[in-house]
Amino acid sequence: MQLSNLETIPGHRILRQLDVVYGSTVRSKHVGRDLLAGLKNIVGGELKAYTELLEESRQEAMNRMIEKAQSLGANAIVGIRFSTSNIAQGASELFVYGTAVIIEPNTMTKLPDPFPVQG
């Protein structure tokens, strides 16, 4: 599956636009992580537990979106965007969406180099 945040896939052309696809996950903070994050806020620095939580959430949401695109017969998703929102106290949703498409490589003949290297 080819993925792009652009509206196209460079070097390919879109044969068919299928549908909007999305994936999401809702995660809550872990009490232990929250306590450590509170301590880290005092001294500063990266909140690694939250960084890991967000990475896992992004991957899970992306996998769900890809599954939906594959079920439509897509071989690419273009225009991918991420969004987050608070669902409840301590719980957030990570949402990813894009357009499922069928693409093929461009078969245009390569234009001659206007500045060939002279030997």
N, C-alpha and C positions, 0 to 999 in steps of 0.2 A: 504494500500500500504506500503510495507516494503521498506525502503530506506537505502542505505549503500554507503559509500565512498570506501569500500573494493571491491574486485572483486567477492566476494561471500557474502552470508548472513550466519553468523555462525549458526550452527544447522540445516541448510537447504541445499538441493542440487538443482542445476539448471536443470530443465527438458528441457527447451527450451529458446534459445536466440532469441528475436524477432527483435529488431532494436535499433538504436541509437535514443534517444529522447532528446529534448532540450526545454528550455523555455528562454525567454529574455524579458527585458523591457528597455526602454530608458527613462531616467529622466533628467530633467534640474533643475538647482539650482534656488531657489526662491530668488528674489532680496533682500527681507527683511532678509532672512536667511544669505545671503552673507554679508550684512552689519554687522549683529551681529557676524558672524564668523570672519570678519576682526577685529572687536573690541576684540574678544576673543583671537585672535592670539597675540595681544599686551600683554595681561596679562597671557596667557597660560590656559590650561585646556581642557576638553573634549568639542567638538563641538556637543552638544546633538542634535541639529536640523539635522545635517548631519548623525549622528548615526541612528536617527529615519528614515531618508530618505533611507539609505542603508538597514535597516531592512525591510522596506516596499518593497523595490525593490527585495531583496532576496526572500521574501515570494511570491510576485507576479510571479517571474520567476519560482520558484519551483512549484507553483500551475499550471502554464501552462505546465510544463514538465510532471507533474503527470497526467494531463488531456490527454496528448498525449499517455502516457503509458497505461492508462486505455482504451483508444479507440482501442489499439492494443490487449487488453485482458490480459495485464501483471498484475501480482500481486506484482511485486518488480522492483526496479531500482537499479542497482549496478554500481560501478565505478563513482560515482557522483563527478563532478568537477565544480568549479566556475571560471569565467573569467570576467574581466572588460576591457572596452576600451573607449576612448574618441571619440565621434561621431562628435561633433561640439563644438564651444566655449561654455562652460557652460553646455554641455549635455554629459552624459555618458551612456553606455550600460552595463547592468549586464546580463551575459549569464551563464546558468547552463546546463549541459548535463550529460548523463549517458546512460547505456544500459538497455532497458526494457527486463525483463525476466519473465518466469514462474517458480516458485519454489515450493518445497514441503518440509515438515519437514523430516529430516533424520529419518529413521526407524531402524537404526542399533541398535542391542541389546547392552545394556550398559555392558561394561567390568567390571569384578569384581574389587573391590577396592584392590590394591596390599598392602595397609597398613591399614587393618581394625583396628578399635579401640577395644582393648581388655578390657572387662568389669571387 
